[in-house]
Amino acid sequence: MVSIRCKMVVKSELEKLGLHYTKLDLGEVDVKEKITTKQLDQLKSALSKSGLELMDDKKAILIEKMKNIIIEMIHYADEPYPRNFSDLISEKLKEDYTHLSNLFSEVTGTTIEHYIISHKIERVKELLLYDELNLTEISFQLNYSSVAHLSSQFKKVTGLTPTFFKQLRCKRQDTLDNV
């Protein structure tokens, strides 16, 4: 679960099945009762219709928790995160980062670092399109060491400079306005 809407859907489906929970967090639910196979199948089916998936594999759950932490910090944090992701992930999951990193790479086929970079670049694109912050402010918000570091990483991932990316959007908007 990666949003409040997801939590609401899960809560609703649990209630429909007459199941009570002690904990309902993003990516995790503790149910009081013993769930029957029939109830489990019904829950899986109902969640699937809403675009959600029930995970019972401990590795998959841990990976999903890592992804949720990363996404929340990059896309939804109100303030810049004060430290590196490895410390944050390790602290929140109370696990050794090396173990988490190896597990993430094994299961997803990519490193946590690449996953983080991909999300940071997507966030940079969003912020550039909103046109509310300049590159220095975006760099600070996403915890880059400098604008140059942000720009070089952006170019490495997208093939474009942030400035050129922004200009493309403006040109596209001008073209649409003339239609």
N, C-alpha and C positions, 0 to 999 in steps of 0.2 A: 504494500500500500504506500503510495507516495503522496497522497493528499487527504484533506479533510473529507472530500467527497467520497473517496475510497472507504474511509472509516465509516461514513454514514451508510454506505451500501452494505458493508460487512455487518454492521450492527443490525440493520433492517433484516437481512437474510437470516442472521442468527435468531432474531426474535420470531420470524415466521416459522422457524423450525422448533421453537420452544426451548432454545438453548440459552443459557445464561453464561456470561463471561465475567472473569475477575479482572482481566486486563485487556484493553483494546488500544494498541499503539500502532504507529506506522510500521507495517511489516510483521506484526506479532499479535496473536490473540491467545489468551488462556481461557479455555472453556471449563466451567465447573463440572459438568456432567461428563460421563463417558459417552462419546459419540458413536452411534451405531454406523455400520457400513452404509446403510440406506441413507441416513442423515448426511454422512460424508459425501456420498454421491450427489444428493440433492443440493448440498452446499456448493460443491464443485460446479455443478451445472448452472446454478443460479449466479454464481460469481462469474462464470465464463460468459454468460449472456450480458453481463455488465462490463466485459472486457478485462476482468480480473482473473487471477490464477491462484489457486490454493497450493501452497508449497509445503511439503512435509519433509523434504530433504534438508538436513542440517547445513550442508555446504551451501546449497542454493539460498537458504534463509540468511546465512551469514553474508554471502555476496550481495544479496538484496539490501541488507542493512548497510553495508559499506556504500553501495550506490546511493542509497537514500541520504546518508550523511553528506556525501559529496554534493549531490544535487541541491540539498537544502542549503548548504553553505554557499554554493556558487550562485544559485538562482533566487534564493529567498531570504538570505541574511540581510538584516537592516544595516549592519555595520560591517566593515572589513573584518575578516577573521584574524585574530592576533597571532597565530602561530602556524606552523606547517601542518599539512594534512596528515602526515604519518602520526604525529603526536595526537592529533584530534581523533582520528579513527581508532587508534590503539586505546586511548583513554575511554572513549564512548563505548567501545565493545569489550573493554577489559581483557584484551588479548594482545599477545606479542605482535608487533607490526610485521616482522619478517614472516611469521606464519601466515598472517592475513594477506600479505602481498603475494606470497607463493601460491596460496589457495586461489586468490583472485586471478592470477595469471593462468593457473592450471585450468580453471573452470571457464573463464571467459575468452582465453586466447589473446588477451592484451594485458598490459601492465596497468596498475592503478594510476601511475603517472600519466600514461597516454589517455586513460579515461578522464582524468582530471583536466588535462590540457584540452581535450575535445570539448568538454563542457565549458571551460573558461572561454574558449574561442567562440563558441555559440553565444555565450553571454555577452562577449565583446560585440559581436554582430548585432545583437538585440539593442544594446546600449547605443551603438553607433546609429542605428536606425531611428531610435527614439529622439536622438539629437538634443538631449538635455544635458549631457556631460561631455567635456572635452577629453582628449586622450589621457591627459595627466590625471584627471579625476577618475576615469575608468581604470587606469593603471593602479591607482591607490586603492580603489574599491575592490579590485580583484587580487590585491596583494602581490602585484608584480614589483620587482626591485626597481624598475625604471620604465619609462615610456619606450625606450629603445628595446628593452627585453620584450615587452608586450608586442611591439611592432615586428620584431624578428620572428617571434613565435607565431604571430598571426600570419605572416607571409609564408612561413614554413608549412603551415597547415592548409591555408587557403590558396596560396600562390599569388595573393594580392596584398598590397599594403593596406592598412586601415583607412588611410586617406582616399586611396583609389576605390576601395569598397564603398565608402560613403559617397563618393562622386558618382559611382555607377547607380546607386539608389536615386540620387538626385536626377540624373539623366533619364532613368526609367520613369520617374514621376513626371518629369517635363513631357516625355513622350505620351504618357497616358493622359495628361491634361490637354494635350492638343488633339486627342481623338474625338 
